[in-house]
Amino acid sequence: MKRMSESTQGGLDMYDEIKIFEGNRIRSIWNEEKEEWYFSIIDILGILTESENPRKYWSVFKVRLKKEGNELATICSQLKMKASDGKMRQTDVANMQGIFRIIQSVPSPKGRTTLRCGWQRLERKNR
């Protein structure tokens, strides 16, 4: 089931929608000005890692990425998305390119398979 709503963040028109991947929900938001989707990093990591606590996993993972010299500021943004409690909360998000960069760093066979399939879809789309 998808939910679509409209909001404004920082003067930009945004449209949020729930995406379904392998039966799991991924919160996403469309940036009208940049004409691109942004996806909840926690939702994606929760699916790829099957972590009991994807928020904690992301917190630890960010520290590791920073130690490796990965510049998260260029990959991630924060946007308000509806949390599980129904409240709008700042959430780490990334566009499709940023999500692929994060997935590349995830030590998960599921992540590598997802990355490979995603790149193949993008290549077909850009032909």
C-alpha positions in Angstrom: 0.0 0.0 0.0 1.3 3.4 -0.9 0.7 6.7 0.8 1.4 10.0 -0.9 1.2 13.4 0.7 2.5 16.8 0.0 4.6 19.1 2.2 7.0 21.9 2.1 10.5 21.7 3.8 12.8 24.7 3.6 10.6 26.3 1.0 10.8 23.3 -1.3 7.8 21.2 -2.4 8.2 17.6 -1.3 6.0 14.6 -1.9 6.4 11.6 0.3 5.5 8.1 -0.5 5.9 4.6 0.9 7.8 2.3 -1.4 7.6 -1.5 -1.0 10.7 -3.6 -1.5 10.4 -7.4 -0.8 7.4 -6.7 1.3 9.1 -4.1 3.4 8.3 -0.4 3.7 10.8 2.2 2.6 9.9 5.8 3.3 10.8 8.1 0.4 10.3 11.7 -0.5 10.3 13.4 -3.9 12.2 16.7 -4.2 10.3 18.7 -6.8 13.2 21.2 -7.3 15.9 18.6 -7.8 13.5 16.2 -9.5 14.8 13.2 -7.5 13.7 10.8 -4.8 15.3 10.6 -1.4 15.0 7.4 0.7 15.2 6.6 4.4 18.7 5.2 5.0 17.5 3.4 8.2 14.6 1.7 6.3 17.0 0.4 3.6 19.7 -0.8 6.1 17.0 -2.5 8.1 16.0 -4.6 5.0 19.6 -5.2 3.8 21.1 -6.2 7.2 17.9 -7.7 8.7 19.1 -5.9 11.9 16.9 -6.0 15.0 17.7 -2.3 15.5 18.4 -0.6 12.2 18.7 2.9 13.9 21.5 1.6 16.1 23.1 -0.2 13.1 23.2 3.1 11.2 24.6 5.0 14.1 27.5 2.5 14.5 27.9 2.2 10.7 28.2 6.0 10.3 31.1 6.1 12.9 32.9 3.3 11.0 32.4 5.1 7.6 33.8 8.4 9.1 36.9 6.5 10.4 37.4 5.2 6.9 37.3 8.7 5.6 33.9 8.5 4.0 32.3 11.9 3.7 28.8 11.3 4.8 27.9 15.0 4.5 28.1 14.6 0.7 26.0 11.5 0.7 23.3 12.2 3.4 20.7 14.9 4.1 18.1 15.1 6.8 14.4 15.6 5.9 11.3 15.2 8.0 9.5 11.9 7.5 6.7 10.3 9.3 8.1 8.0 12.0 6.6 4.8 13.3 4.9 6.8 16.1 3.1 8.9 13.5 5.2 12.1 14.2 7.3 13.9 11.6 10.9 13.5 12.6 14.3 14.4 11.0 15.5 11.3 9.2 18.8 10.6 7.4 18.1 10.3 3.7 20.0 9.9 0.5 19.2 10.1 -3.2 19.6 7.0 -5.3 23.3 7.6 -6.0 24.0 8.1 -2.3 22.0 4.9 -1.4 24.1 2.9 -3.8 27.3 4.3 -2.3 26.1 3.3 1.2 25.0 -0.1 0.0 28.5 -0.7 -1.4 29.9 -0.4 2.1 27.4 -2.7 3.8 28.9 -6.1 4.6 25.9 -8.0 3.4 25.4 -10.4 0.5 21.9 -9.1 0.2 23.3 -5.6 -0.2 25.6 -6.6 -3.0 22.8 -8.4 -4.9 20.5 -5.3 -4.4 23.3 -3.0 -5.7 23.9 -5.2 -8.8 20.2 -5.3 -9.6 19.8 -1.6 -9.0 22.7 -0.7 -11.3 21.3 -3.0 -14.1 17.9 -1.2 -13.9 19.6 2.2 -14.0 21.6 1.2 -17.0 18.5 -0.1 -18.9 16.7 3.2 -18.0 19.5 5.4 -19.3 19.9 3.6 -22.7 
